[in-house]
Amino acid sequence: MEVILREDIGTLGTRGAVVKVADGYARNYLLPKRLAVAATESNKKIVAQEREGHLRREAKLQTESEELAKLMANLTLTFHHRVGENDHLFGSVTAKDIAEALEAKGYHLERRKIQLDEPIRTLGEHEVTLRLHREVSTQIKVLVEAEK
């Protein structure tokens, strides 16, 4: 069965693509969850219009993200934590802490957009990547100092 995808699905394709899938997969999963529609001529026209609108919104979001990345390029966040022996922190600096510090500086950013493989547990300067958009990311500096 041929269907038109209404959302990006990793293994099948991108939004607006016409793909051939098993009948059961389409009937039982894609169509009921509104992830796809049957590939008829009228649906192709409707999806083409939706895709144009989506591309315009996506382009606007990307330009806004690029502007935000320029503003955040020289940003440094400083955290003060208690330390133990060998300069290891009691606790750690997590993505949540970074998101709260950004919020205090006037930048609203969701916690899941902060690319932090594991929490920061040592003193010093660390580079943290922020994924502002699918194609736009920026680096900020996180400085962890000992509490006095």
SEDOKOL-569584 format. One record per residue (C-alpha): residue in three letters; x, y, z. Coordinates in steps of 0.5 Angstrom, whole numbers, plus 500, padded with zeros to 3 digits. Example, Ala and Ser with C-alpha at 12.3 -4.5 7.8 and 13.67 -1.06 7.14 Angstrom:
BEGIN
ala525491516;ser527498514;
//
This chain:
BEGIN
met500500500;glu503507498;val502512504;ile504520504;leu508521511;arg505527515;glu511526520;asp518525520;ile519517521;gly526515522;thr526508518;leu521510513;gly523517511;thr521525511;arg515529512;gly511529505;ala515523502;val511517498;val513511501;lys510504500;val509500506;ala506493508;asp498494508;gly498492516;tyr503497518;ala499502514;arg492500517;asn494498524;tyr499504526;leu501509521;leu493511519;pro490511526;lys496515529;arg495520523;leu503519522;ala501518514;val495518509;ala493514503;ala497516497;thr491519493;glu491525488;ser487529493;asn491528499;lys498529495;lys495536494;ile493537501;val500534504;ala504539499;gln501545501;glu502543509;arg509541507;glu510548504;gly507551510;his512547514;leu518549510;arg516556512;arg516555519;glu522551519;ala526556516;lys524562520;leu525557526;gln532556523;thr534563522;glu531565530;ser536559532;glu542562528;glu541569531;leu540566538;ala547562537;lys550569535;leu548572542;met550566546;ala557565543;asn561568548;leu557566554;thr560564560;leu556560566;thr559560573;phe557555578;his560555585;his560548589;arg563545595;val569540593;gly572535597;glu579531596;asn582531589;asp578537587;his571533586;leu565536587;phe560534592;gly554533587;ser555535580;val553540575;thr547537570;ala543540564;lys538542569;asp543547573;ile545549566;ala538551564;glu536554570;ala542559569;leu541560562;glu534562564;ala536567570;lys540570564;gly534571560;tyr535565555;his529560555;leu532553553;glu529547554;arg533542558;arg533537553;lys537541548;ile543541552;gln548536550;leu551534556;asp553526556;glu554526563;pro554531569;ile560535570;arg563533577;thr570536576;leu573544577;gly575548571;glu572550565;his568546560;glu565546554;val557545553;thr554544546;leu547547546;arg542544540;leu538550538;his535547532;arg536541528;glu542544524;val544550529;ser548548535;thr553553539;gln558552544;ile558555551;lys563555557;val561553564;leu566555569;val566550576;glu569554582;ala570552589;glu565555594;lys569559599;
//
